[in-house]
Amino acid sequence: MDAAPRPHAPPASAGRGRHFLSPRIAADLVKQFDIRRDDLVVEIGAGSGRLTRELAHVAGLVLAIEVDDRLARRLVRATSSWSNVYVHGGDAETAAFPPTPFRTVGNIPFSISTAILRRVLEDPSAQRIDLIIQHEMARKRARPRGTVLSVLWHTTWHLEVRGHIPGSAFHPPPSVDAAWLTGTRRSTPLIAGGEMHSFERFVRKGFAKAGLPIARSLGLRSSVIRRGGVQVDARAIDLDAKDWVAIFRANRG
């Protein structure tokens, strides 16, 4: 692959509050992502192209999505000699994702990390994520308990924090640190697709009164909770995804 010209570092105001990884950190991270030549990678928030450049050296095809028109145009010019990079100028929250299996990589603006996670983790073609997000948010989403979304996502995904990234690794540096959140789709989900809507309603009902014992918040007999292997005085926020699935199954039969 021919080397492409390096994009100039964007000014601090370029990304509307975004923070761009240093070239060295971007290169080190991509080496750890274990990307292969047959991988289709969707990069969210391509920005100045620092991750894009490294991804292009190892992936089969890179779809780089960038919402900032100026940065997208610059990235098109910088990658024009690369046959395996396609730049899409648009919003990752609404852009069409490939219908075939893909991986997602990105340095995500902290303010939209939940929206992006929802978009990717709920796409049936997404197989793995390697996302740079705010540190506390990464820790929150890596836990299979505590919120409705964490419970739902962990029925389909294995999520974990793989690395801490200090604010000094970005330009301009954010006021908080970031983390590398990785995830792989479960080969067998804890809940079948046809049951997911019923399961989600079940979980949301429990979390509506999250401070109460789960039997009371769900309106179930204590015997059902015990049959699910859960203590009757446990609260919604105490239960992990597997606990929720066990109670859901016990309640159904």
N, C-alpha and C positions, 0 to 999 in steps of 0.2 A: 504494500500500500504506500502511495506517495505521501510524504509528509505535507500536511496542510499548514498554511501560515498561521501563526498564533494570534488569536484575537487580542486586541488591546484590553487591558483591565478596565472594566466599566467604572464610571464615577460612582460615588456613594449614593447618588440619587437615582441611579439608572433603573433599579428594580423595584421602586416604590416600597422601600422598607425591606428589601431582600438582602441577603448576606451571601457572598460568593466564596466558595472554598478556595484555599490557596492551591496552586498547581501541584505542589508536592503532596499535600493531603489527598487531593483528588486521585492522583496516580496510585498512592498507597492503598486507598480504599478499593479502587477497581481491581487491584491485584488480589484482594481478599474476597471479592464477590464470587470468585470461581465461575466466571462467565466463559462459555465455550463457543466454538465456531458455528455450531448449529443453533445457537440461541437467537431468538427474536427479542430485542430489548426495547421497551418503551421507556424513554427518559422523560420525566416530568420536570418542567422548569429548567430547561437546558441552559438558559442564561447566557453566560459568556463562552460556553462550550468547553469548560475545563474537564468536566466529566465526559462530555461527548467525545472529545479527542481520545481519551483513554479507552472508552467503550468501543470506539471504531477499530481499535487495534486487536480486539479480542472477540467481538461478537460477529455473528453472521450478518445481522441487519439491525440498525438502530433507527428507531422512529423518535426523533427529538422534538418535543412539544414545548413551545415558548410563547407565552401570551403577550410579551412586550414586543411590539412591531419592530422597533429599532434594533433590539437585540436579535430578533429572529432574522432580520435582513442581514445583519452582520454575520450571523452563524451560517446562513446560506452561502455567503461569499467565502467564509473560512473553510467550509466543507465541500466546496464545489467539485474538488478533484477526487472525492471519496465516493466510490460507487455503492457503498453499503450504508450510507447515512442519508436519511430523508428528514428534512426539517419541516415541521408543521407549525405555522403561525396561528395559534389559537389557544383557547382556554382548556386546560386538562380536565376541568370539571364537566365539560360538555363535549369535548372532542371524541370522535369515534375511536374505540380501541380495536385492535385486530380481532377477528373472529377465531383465529388459530391460537394455540398456546403461546403465551409470552411471559417474559419477566419484566418487572418494573424497577427502575433505578431513578433516584432523584434526590436533589437537595431542595427540600420542600419549604416554602415560606411558612414560618411557624403559625401564622394566623389562619391558614387554610389546611393544616395538617389533618384534622379530623375529616373534613370534607373529601380530601384526596384519599385518605385511607378507606373511607366508606366506598368511594367510587371504584377503587382498585380491588379491595378485598371482596366486594360483592359482584365482581365481574367473573363469570364462570370460566373465562379463558385465562385468567391470571393464575400463574403457577408459583411464582416466587416474588418476594419484594426485598429490596435493599434500599431503604429510605433514610435520609438524614433529616431528623426532626428535632424539635426541642426536647431536652433531656428528660424532664419530668413527664412530658407527654409520652415519650417512648417507654418509660418505666410503667406508666399507667396502662398502656395498651398491651404491654408484654405480660401483664397479670391476667389470668383467666377469670377474674372476679372483680367485684366492686362497682361495675356499671353494666347497663343493658348491652351496650355495644361490645364491651370486652367479652361478656359471656357469649353473645351471638357469634362473634368473629372466631372465638377459640373453638367453636364446634366444627369449624371448617379449616382452620389454620393452626399451625404451630408458630407462635410469635415469641421472639426473644430479643433482648438488647445484647448486641455483640461488641459494642465499643463506645467509649466516651470521647467526645470531640470538644475540646475547649473553644471558647469564643475567639481566642487568638488565632484559630485556624481559618477565620473568615475575614473578608473585607467587604464592607466595614464590619468590625466585630460586634456581635449582638451583646445584649446585656446579660444573657443567660447562656449556658453551655448547651451543646447539642449531643445527640447520640445516634448511633447506627442501629436502626431497627430492622431486623431481618425476619422473614416469614416464609414458610413453605406450606403449600396446600396439603391437607391430609389426604392420603390415598383412599381412606374410607372415612367420610365425615361422621361425626357423632350423631347427627340428625340428617335423615334423608331429605332430599330437596322437596318432596311432596308434603313433608311435615313441618317445614320451616316456618310457614306463616302461623300455624297453630302454636308452635313452640315459641315464636316471638311474642305472640299475644300472652301466652302463659308467663313468660319471663317479665314482660312489662307490667302485668298485673301484680306480680310479686314485688317489683321495685316501686310500685305506686305508693306502697306503705313499707318502705325498706327498713324502717326502724323497728317494726313489729316482728315477732316470731313468724317464721315462714308459713306455719299452719294457719295462722290468723290472716296474714296478708293474702294468702291464696284461697282462704276459705275451705281448707281441706281437713279431713280427719287426721288426728295424730298418727293413726295406724298407717296411713298412706305415706306420711313423711318417714316413718321408721322403716317401712318396706323399701323405700328408696335409699336406705342406709344413711340417713341424715338425722341429726339430733333435732328433736321437735322444737327446741328453743333457739335454733339457729335462725339468723336473719338473712334476708336476701343478699345483703352486701357481704355476708360471710361465705357464701356458696360459690364454688367454682363451676366452670362449664359442665364438668362431668356430674357434679351434684345435681345441677338443674336438669340434666338429661335423665338421671336416675329417678328423680321425683316425677318428671313428666311421664316417663314410662310406667311408673307405679300407679299414677293417677289414671292411666289409660287401661290398666288391666292387670 
